[in-house]
Amino acid sequence: RLSRQSDYELEKLQLSFEFFPPKNDKMEERFWVAMDKLAPMSPRFVSVTYGAGGTTRDRTTKIVSRIEKDTGVNAAAHLTCVGASKEEVGDVIRGYQEAEISRIVALRGDPPEGVGMPFQPHPQGYKNAAELVAGIQEIGDFDISVACYPEMHPQSPDWHGDIENLKRKIDAGASRAITQMFFDNSDYLRFVDRARNAGIHAPIVAGIQPIHNFTQVANFAKRCGTSIPAWLADRFEGLEDDPETHALVAAAVAAEQVTELVDRGVTEFHFYTMNRSSLVFALARLLGRRPA
Ligand code: FAD
């Protein structure tokens, strides 16, 4: 099994860690504690999300440029185009350039009414993430990642439309796609097959959500179209008031998921940290990483 093999094999793995911009001083303290723990684990990059509808635009820029300066780790800023004109989005991209941010995770975003609600592009805005990727390319030379969905984006008419949309994003200049969280590895593996059969050769990075809080993750999953298998719900059932066992089960579940993927040949992982380090740090260790 590859997951039990030598450091040499595991060295081939690429890891990235996703954070969100902290909202207040206390959250900021927790953010840096988590960052200081994870940055030495040699990630390809760490990324910081862009709050719904651009609500964190300044905080995202500030924190991403500080990560690179303070930790020396490559950092990527997320960017959405929902609710903004091309001019406004261009200002943010130029702001990233000024802050020497060269990596962008380019997304459409969701309407303020909520995830899954019908999307209306801004009259002078980009209509989707593929157009946004092309717009970013016109402004500068960025390393661009985009999103993809092992269980299909909820607004895609069918698999063909979903995969064609991903192909447009890659053809527009994205270097890789990062998946939405998934808990059934066969969904991911089938998705990669569909993409390869459609002529998409870019890396499809497995987005892994360690379950820090099952109730929260299950609620979020429902909104973004990720299914929670019955076996997973069973494992966490009754653990709401038992944080210690919850954490042990979460570590076991995530370890099982990533080691199975490594054994199936997956080499690129993106961890959704929720600004916490413990589970992701343990997973990175299991994948052979040690603090540099
Ligand atoms: P798109 O690729 O534009 O696709 C959206 C839907 O529109 C798809 O169903 C697609 O098939 C359809 N579509 C696109 N173009 C066409 C067309 N021409 N004709 C017909 N249908 C079309 N959200 C945030 O607000 N901030 C973040 O920082 C953030 N980070 C994320 C990171 C990752 C890794 C992932 C997976 C998601 C993230 N999201 C974030 C959520 C994302 O904004 C939503 O999932 C959103 O609903 C879709 O964004 P997208 O970039 O995939 O959209």
Boltz pocket constraint, residues with backbone or C-beta under 6 A from the ligand:
constraints:
  - pocket:
      binder: B
      contacts: [[A, 48], [A, 49], [A, 50], [A, 51], [A, 52], [A, 53], [A, 78], [A, 79], [A, 80], [A, 105], [A, 106], [A, 107], [A, 108], [A, 109], [A, 110], [A, 116], [A, 127], [A, 128], [A, 129], [A, 130], [A, 146], [A, 147], [A, 148], [A, 153], [A, 154], [A, 155], [A, 156], [A, 157], [A, 161], [A, 162], [A, 165], [A, 169], [A, 178], [A, 179], [A, 180], [A, 181], [A, 207]]
      max_distance: 6.0
